[in-house]
Amino acid sequence: MDLEIMTSLPGFFTQQRLMWGAVLFVGSVLIFYANAPIIPVIIGCLSVPIITAFRSRLRSKKNPPSGG
């Protein structure tokens, strides 16, 4: 992924279209068909993109060379 694209919020949504579609699909199935509680489903579905963005940000930073 291009770091310049990942720095903006619209760029993040563009890069992660499939993930957002899956989050919306799973969340709606859990809420409407499985009658799951709404608040935990929303929190769980929002945590996936947040964790993904955080991990992507950490991986994109250059690690300093280890002196050994």
Biopython code that builds the backbone (N, CA, C, O; Angstrom):
import numpy as np
from Bio.PDB.StructureBuilder import StructureBuilder

atoms = [
    (1, "MET", "N", (0.824, -1.180, 0.000)),
    (1, "MET", "CA", (0.000, 0.000, 0.000)),
    (1, "MET", "C", (0.868, 1.242, 0.000)),
    (1, "MET", "O", (1.952, 1.261, 0.584)),
    (2, "ASP", "N", (0.393, 2.246, -0.641)),
    (2, "ASP", "CA", (1.121, 3.497, -0.731)),
    (2, "ASP", "C", (0.907, 4.298, 0.548)),
    (2, "ASP", "O", (-0.233, 4.529, 0.951)),
    (3, "LEU", "N", (1.989, 4.722, 1.185)),
    (3, "LEU", "CA", (1.894, 5.447, 2.444)),
    (3, "LEU", "C", (1.176, 6.773, 2.260)),
    (3, "LEU", "O", (0.464, 7.223, 3.158)),
    (4, "GLU", "N", (1.357, 7.402, 1.102)),
    (4, "GLU", "CA", (0.709, 8.683, 0.861)),
    (4, "GLU", "C", (-0.810, 8.521, 0.815)),
    (4, "GLU", "O", (-1.531, 9.390, 1.306)),
    (5, "ILE", "N", (-1.301, 7.446, 0.246)),
    (5, "ILE", "CA", (-2.738, 7.201, 0.191)),
    (5, "ILE", "C", (-3.278, 6.866, 1.575)),
    (5, "ILE", "O", (-4.384, 7.275, 1.927)),
    (6, "MET", "N", (-2.500, 6.121, 2.361)),
    (6, "MET", "CA", (-2.968, 5.692, 3.669)),
    (6, "MET", "C", (-3.003, 6.827, 4.687)),
    (6, "MET", "O", (-3.578, 6.651, 5.762)),
    (7, "THR", "N", (-2.412, 7.981, 4.394)),
    (7, "THR", "CA", (-2.413, 9.064, 5.366)),
    (7, "THR", "C", (-3.741, 9.796, 5.406)),
    (7, "THR", "O", (-4.027, 10.464, 6.399)),
    (8, "SER", "N", (-4.556, 9.701, 4.382)),
    (8, "SER", "CA", (-5.840, 10.387, 4.384)),
    (8, "SER", "C", (-6.965, 9.397, 4.644)),
    (8, "SER", "O", (-6.859, 8.219, 4.301)),
    (9, "LEU", "N", (-8.036, 9.879, 5.249)),
    (9, "LEU", "CA", (-9.176, 9.023, 5.571)),
    (9, "LEU", "C", (-9.861, 8.485, 4.316)),
    (9, "LEU", "O", (-10.171, 7.294, 4.275)),
    (10, "PRO", "N", (-10.114, 9.306, 3.287)),
    (10, "PRO", "CA", (-10.702, 8.736, 2.062)),
    (10, "PRO", "C", (-9.786, 7.704, 1.396)),
    (10, "PRO", "O", (-10.261, 6.738, 0.800)),
    (11, "GLY", "N", (-8.490, 7.912, 1.501)),
    (11, "GLY", "CA", (-7.550, 6.941, 0.958)),
    (11, "GLY", "C", (-7.635, 5.616, 1.675)),
    (11, "GLY", "O", (-7.532, 4.560, 1.052)),
    (12, "PHE", "N", (-7.824, 5.662, 2.988)),
    (12, "PHE", "CA", (-7.976, 4.433, 3.763)),
    (12, "PHE", "C", (-9.238, 3.695, 3.346)),
    (12, "PHE", "O", (-9.210, 2.477, 3.170)),
    (13, "PHE", "N", (-10.354, 4.420, 3.186)),
    (13, "PHE", "CA", (-11.598, 3.771, 2.769)),
    (13, "PHE", "C", (-11.468, 3.175, 1.376)),
    (13, "PHE", "O", (-12.019, 2.109, 1.100)),
    (14, "THR", "N", (-10.753, 3.847, 0.508)),
    (14, "THR", "CA", (-10.565, 3.340, -0.851)),
    (14, "THR", "C", (-9.743, 2.056, -0.842)),
    (14, "THR", "O", (-10.051, 1.119, -1.578)),
    (15, "GLN", "N", (-8.709, 2.007, -0.021)),
    (15, "GLN", "CA", (-7.860, 0.822, 0.037)),
    (15, "GLN", "C", (-8.570, -0.356, 0.693)),
    (15, "GLN", "O", (-8.255, -1.508, 0.394)),
    (16, "GLN", "N", (-9.507, -0.089, 1.568)),
    (16, "GLN", "CA", (-10.127, -1.147, 2.366)),
    (16, "GLN", "C", (-11.601, -1.362, 2.019)),
    (16, "GLN", "O", (-12.401, -1.637, 2.914)),
    (17, "ARG", "N", (-11.974, -1.246, 0.764)),
    (17, "ARG", "CA", (-13.373, -1.395, 0.360)),
    (17, "ARG", "C", (-13.936, -2.771, 0.688)),
    (17, "ARG", "O", (-15.063, -2.873, 1.171)),
    (18, "LEU", "N", (-13.184, -3.811, 0.439)),
    (18, "LEU", "CA", (-13.663, -5.168, 0.695)),
    (18, "LEU", "C", (-13.883, -5.393, 2.185)),
    (18, "LEU", "O", (-14.869, -6.014, 2.581)),
    (19, "MET", "N", (-12.981, -4.897, 2.999)),
    (19, "MET", "CA", (-13.129, -5.063, 4.443)),
    (19, "MET", "C", (-14.372, -4.343, 4.951)),
    (19, "MET", "O", (-15.108, -4.894, 5.771)),
    (20, "TRP", "N", (-14.622, -3.123, 4.480)),
    (20, "TRP", "CA", (-15.806, -2.393, 4.930)),
    (20, "TRP", "C", (-17.081, -3.095, 4.482)),
    (20, "TRP", "O", (-18.063, -3.120, 5.224)),
    (21, "GLY", "N", (-17.081, -3.661, 3.287)),
    (21, "GLY", "CA", (-18.245, -4.416, 2.830)),
    (21, "GLY", "C", (-18.503, -5.640, 3.690)),
    (21, "GLY", "O", (-19.647, -5.950, 4.022)),
    (22, "ALA", "N", (-17.428, -6.334, 4.049)),
    (22, "ALA", "CA", (-17.568, -7.515, 4.904)),
    (22, "ALA", "C", (-18.044, -7.125, 6.295)),
    (22, "ALA", "O", (-18.872, -7.819, 6.885)),
    (23, "VAL", "N", (-17.527, -6.021, 6.823)),
    (23, "VAL", "CA", (-17.950, -5.561, 8.149)),
    (23, "VAL", "C", (-19.436, -5.221, 8.138)),
    (23, "VAL", "O", (-20.163, -5.607, 9.053)),
    (24, "LEU", "N", (-19.892, -4.509, 7.121)),
    (24, "LEU", "CA", (-21.310, -4.163, 7.041)),
    (24, "LEU", "C", (-22.185, -5.402, 6.872)),
    (24, "LEU", "O", (-23.252, -5.491, 7.480)),
    (25, "PHE", "N", (-21.751, -6.347, 6.063)),
    (25, "PHE", "CA", (-22.524, -7.567, 5.848)),
    (25, "PHE", "C", (-22.632, -8.387, 7.130)),
    (25, "PHE", "O", (-23.727, -8.793, 7.520)),
    (26, "VAL", "N", (-21.506, -8.630, 7.780)),
    (26, "VAL", "CA", (-21.513, -9.438, 9.008)),
    (26, "VAL", "C", (-22.299, -8.737, 10.111)),
    (26, "VAL", "O", (-23.063, -9.375, 10.836)),
    (27, "GLY", "N", (-22.112, -7.433, 10.237)),
    (27, "GLY", "CA", (-22.856, -6.691, 11.256)),
    (27, "GLY", "C", (-24.348, -6.739, 11.036)),
    (27, "GLY", "O", (-25.104, -6.936, 11.987)),
    (28, "SER", "N", (-24.794, -6.562, 9.795)),
    (28, "SER", "CA", (-26.235, -6.608, 9.547)),
    (28, "SER", "C", (-26.802, -8.004, 9.718)),
    (28, "SER", "O", (-27.929, -8.155, 10.189)),
    (29, "VAL", "N", (-26.045, -9.029, 9.345)),
    (29, "VAL", "CA", (-26.528, -10.399, 9.564)),
    (29, "VAL", "C", (-26.670, -10.673, 11.053)),
    (29, "VAL", "O", (-27.672, -11.238, 11.491)),
    (30, "LEU", "N", (-25.667, -10.273, 11.833)),
    (30, "LEU", "CA", (-25.741, -10.510, 13.274)),
    (30, "LEU", "C", (-26.892, -9.748, 13.930)),
    (30, "LEU", "O", (-27.579, -10.286, 14.799)),
    (31, "ILE", "N", (-27.101, -8.511, 13.520)),
    (31, "ILE", "CA", (-28.143, -7.700, 14.157)),
    (31, "ILE", "C", (-29.537, -8.122, 13.708)),
    (31, "ILE", "O", (-30.419, -8.310, 14.546)),
    (32, "PHE", "N", (-29.757, -8.276, 12.392)),
    (32, "PHE", "CA", (-31.109, -8.476, 11.903)),
    (32, "PHE", "C", (-31.552, -9.939, 11.888)),
    (32, "PHE", "O", (-32.727, -10.218, 12.126)),
    (33, "TYR", "N", (-30.656, -10.868, 11.619)),
    (33, "TYR", "CA", (-31.060, -12.267, 11.519)),
    (33, "TYR", "C", (-30.755, -13.066, 12.784)),
    (33, "TYR", "O", (-31.534, -13.943, 13.157)),
    (34, "ALA", "N", (-29.639, -12.779, 13.447)),
    (34, "ALA", "CA", (-29.288, -13.533, 14.648)),
    (34, "ALA", "C", (-29.773, -12.836, 15.911)),
    (34, "ALA", "O", (-29.607, -13.368, 17.009)),
    (35, "ASN", "N", (-30.373, -11.646, 15.772)),
    (35, "ASN", "CA", (-30.884, -10.870, 16.901)),
    (35, "ASN", "C", (-29.825, -10.659, 17.977)),
    (35, "ASN", "O", (-30.113, -10.756, 19.170)),
    (36, "ALA", "N", (-28.608, -10.371, 17.551)),
    (36, "ALA", "CA", (-27.519, -10.087, 18.483)),
    (36, "ALA", "C", (-27.688, -8.671, 19.035)),
    (36, "ALA", "O", (-28.298, -7.824, 18.381)),
    (37, "PRO", "N", (-27.160, -8.409, 20.218)),
    (37, "PRO", "CA", (-27.233, -7.047, 20.766)),
    (37, "PRO", "C", (-26.504, -6.050, 19.864)),
    (37, "PRO", "O", (-25.419, -6.339, 19.360)),
    (38, "ILE", "N", (-27.093, -4.898, 19.669)),
    (38, "ILE", "CA", (-26.601, -3.935, 18.683)),
    (38, "ILE", "C", (-25.268, -3.309, 19.095)),
    (38, "ILE", "O", (-24.342, -3.242, 18.287)),
    (39, "ILE", "N", (-25.165, -2.854, 20.336)),
    (39, "ILE", "CA", (-23.964, -2.131, 20.771)),
    (39, "ILE", "C", (-22.699, -2.996, 20.666)),
    (39, "ILE", "O", (-21.709, -2.528, 20.105)),
    (40, "PRO", "N", (-22.686, -4.243, 21.183)),
    (40, "PRO", "CA", (-21.463, -5.055, 21.024)),
    (40, "PRO", "C", (-21.122, -5.373, 19.570)),
    (40, "PRO", "O", (-19.946, -5.462, 19.218)),
    (41, "VAL", "N", (-22.125, -5.542, 18.732)),
    (41, "VAL", "CA", (-21.863, -5.819, 17.316)),
    (41, "VAL", "C", (-21.222, -4.608, 16.656)),
    (41, "VAL", "O", (-20.267, -4.750, 15.893)),
    (42, "ILE", "N", (-21.736, -3.429, 16.941)),
    (42, "ILE", "CA", (-21.171, -2.209, 16.357)),
    (42, "ILE", "C", (-19.741, -2.005, 16.836)),
    (42, "ILE", "O", (-18.861, -1.667, 16.044)),
    (43, "ILE", "N", (-19.504, -2.209, 18.131)),
    (43, "ILE", "CA", (-18.147, -2.046, 18.666)),
    (43, "ILE", "C", (-17.198, -3.070, 18.044)),
    (43, "ILE", "O", (-16.071, -2.731, 17.683)),
    (44, "GLY", "N", (-17.642, -4.303, 17.918)),
    (44, "GLY", "CA", (-16.811, -5.338, 17.314)),
    (44, "GLY", "C", (-16.519, -5.070, 15.854)),
    (44, "GLY", "O", (-15.397, -5.268, 15.389)),
    (45, "CYS", "N", (-17.543, -4.614, 15.125)),
    (45, "CYS", "CA", (-17.348, -4.345, 13.702)),
    (45, "CYS", "C", (-16.469, -3.128, 13.473)),
    (45, "CYS", "O", (-15.758, -3.080, 12.469)),
    (46, "LEU", "N", (-16.488, -2.154, 14.353)),
    (46, "LEU", "CA", (-15.629, -0.989, 14.204)),
    (46, "LEU", "C", (-14.200, -1.266, 14.654)),
    (46, "LEU", "O", (-13.267, -0.600, 14.207)),
    (47, "SER", "N", (-14.027, -2.244, 15.536)),
    (47, "SER", "CA", (-12.675, -2.539, 16.001)),
    (47, "SER", "C", (-11.817, -3.180, 14.908)),
    (47, "SER", "O", (-10.595, -3.025, 14.915)),
    (48, "VAL", "N", (-12.437, -3.893, 13.978)),
    (48, "VAL", "CA", (-11.678, -4.544, 12.899)),
    (48, "VAL", "C", (-10.958, -3.518, 12.023)),
    (48, "VAL", "O", (-9.750, -3.649, 11.827)),
    (49, "PRO", "N", (-11.642, -2.500, 11.485)),
    (49, "PRO", "CA", (-10.910, -1.514, 10.675)),
    (49, "PRO", "C", (-9.891, -0.708, 11.479)),
    (49, "PRO", "O", (-8.838, -0.343, 10.958)),
    (50, "ILE", "N", (-10.201, -0.433, 12.740)),
    (50, "ILE", "CA", (-9.269, 0.330, 13.559)),
    (50, "ILE", "C", (-7.989, -0.468, 13.784)),
    (50, "ILE", "O", (-6.889, 0.071, 13.656)),
    (51, "ILE", "N", (-8.127, -1.743, 14.118)),
    (51, "ILE", "CA", (-6.947, -2.589, 14.330)),
    (51, "ILE", "C", (-6.169, -2.751, 13.026)),
    (51, "ILE", "O", (-4.938, -2.735, 13.031)),
    (52, "THR", "N", (-6.873, -2.905, 11.920)),
    (52, "THR", "CA", (-6.215, -3.042, 10.624)),
    (52, "THR", "C", (-5.421, -1.787, 10.273)),
    (52, "THR", "O", (-4.288, -1.883, 9.800)),
    (53, "ALA", "N", (-6.000, -0.624, 10.498)),
    (53, "ALA", "CA", (-5.300, 0.629, 10.211)),
    (53, "ALA", "C", (-4.083, 0.787, 11.111)),
    (53, "ALA", "O", (-3.029, 1.236, 10.661)),
    (54, "PHE", "N", (-4.226, 0.419, 12.382)),
    (54, "PHE", "CA", (-3.114, 0.530, 13.319)),
    (54, "PHE", "C", (-1.966, -0.394, 12.915)),
    (54, "PHE", "O", (-0.806, 0.018, 12.932)),
    (55, "ARG", "N", (-2.280, -1.637, 12.553)),
    (55, "ARG", "CA", (-1.237, -2.571, 12.143)),
    (55, "ARG", "C", (-0.575, -2.127, 10.844)),
    (55, "ARG", "O", (0.636, -2.273, 10.680)),
    (56, "SER", "N", (-1.365, -1.588, 9.925)),
    (56, "SER", "CA", (-0.808, -1.110, 8.664)),
    (56, "SER", "C", (0.129, 0.070, 8.904)),
    (56, "SER", "O", (1.179, 0.172, 8.270)),
    (57, "ARG", "N", (-0.246, 0.946, 9.805)),
    (57, "ARG", "CA", (0.579, 2.107, 10.123)),
    (57, "ARG", "C", (1.899, 1.659, 10.753)),
    (57, "ARG", "O", (2.957, 2.204, 10.439)),
    (58, "LEU", "N", (1.833, 0.662, 11.644)),
    (58, "LEU", "CA", (3.060, 0.177, 12.279)),
    (58, "LEU", "C", (3.979, -0.515, 11.276)),
    (58, "LEU", "O", (5.198, -0.361, 11.347)),
    (59, "ARG", "N", (3.415, -1.266, 10.355)),
    (59, "ARG", "CA", (4.236, -1.978, 9.363)),
    (59, "ARG", "C", (4.840, -1.035, 8.351)),
    (59, "ARG", "O", (5.900, -1.324, 7.795)),
    (60, "SER", "N", (4.183, 0.102, 8.097)),
    (60, "SER", "CA", (4.692, 1.008, 7.076)),
    (60, "SER", "C", (5.877, 1.830, 7.575)),
    (60, "SER", "O", (6.651, 2.346, 6.768)),
    (61, "LYS", "N", (6.025, 1.958, 8.876)),
    (61, "LYS", "CA", (7.182, 2.694, 9.411)),
    (61, "LYS", "C", (8.426, 1.849, 9.247)),
    (61, "LYS", "O", (8.392, 0.628, 9.399)),
    (62, "LYS", "N", (9.505, 2.502, 8.939)),
    (62, "LYS", "CA", (10.759, 1.779, 8.773)),
    (62, "LYS", "C", (11.337, 1.462, 10.140)),
    (62, "LYS", "O", (11.439, 2.332, 11.005)),
    (63, "ASN", "N", (11.708, 0.229, 10.320)),
    (63, "ASN", "CA", (12.336, -0.184, 11.573)),
    (63, "ASN", "C", (13.820, 0.159, 11.517)),
    (63, "ASN", "O", (14.464, -0.017, 10.483)),
    (64, "PRO", "N", (14.358, 0.647, 12.626)),
    (64, "PRO", "CA", (15.802, 0.935, 12.621)),
    (64, "PRO", "C", (16.581, -0.366, 12.547)),
    (64, "PRO", "O", (16.152, -1.380, 13.097)),
    (65, "PRO", "N", (17.718, -0.345, 11.872)),
    (65, "PRO", "CA", (18.508, -1.583, 11.763)),
    (65, "PRO", "C", (18.994, -2.035, 13.128)),
    (65, "PRO", "O", (19.436, -1.231, 13.948)),
    (66, "SER", "N", (18.905, -3.318, 13.351)),
    (66, "SER", "CA", (19.340, -3.839, 14.639)),
    (66, "SER", "C", (20.855, -4.013, 14.621)),
    (66, "SER", "O", (21.415, -4.605, 13.699)),
    (67, "GLY", "N", (21.487, -3.504, 15.625)),
    (67, "GLY", "CA", (22.943, -3.635, 15.727)),
    (67, "GLY", "C", (23.292, -4.887, 16.503)),
    (67, "GLY", "O", (22.955, -5.013, 17.680)),
    (68, "GLY", "N", (23.958, -5.798, 15.852)),
    (68, "GLY", "CA", (24.195, -7.040, 16.557)),
    (68, "GLY", "C", (25.469, -7.680, 16.277)),
    (68, "GLY", "O", (25.762, -8.741, 16.829)),
]
sb = StructureBuilder()
sb.init_structure("model")
sb.init_model(0)
sb.init_chain("A")
sb.init_seg("    ")
for serial, (resi, resn, name, xyz) in enumerate(atoms, 1):
    if name == "N":
        sb.init_residue(resn, " ", resi, " ")
    sb.init_atom(name, np.array(xyz, "f"), 0.0, 1.0, " ", f" {name:<3s}", serial, name[0])
structure = sb.get_structure()
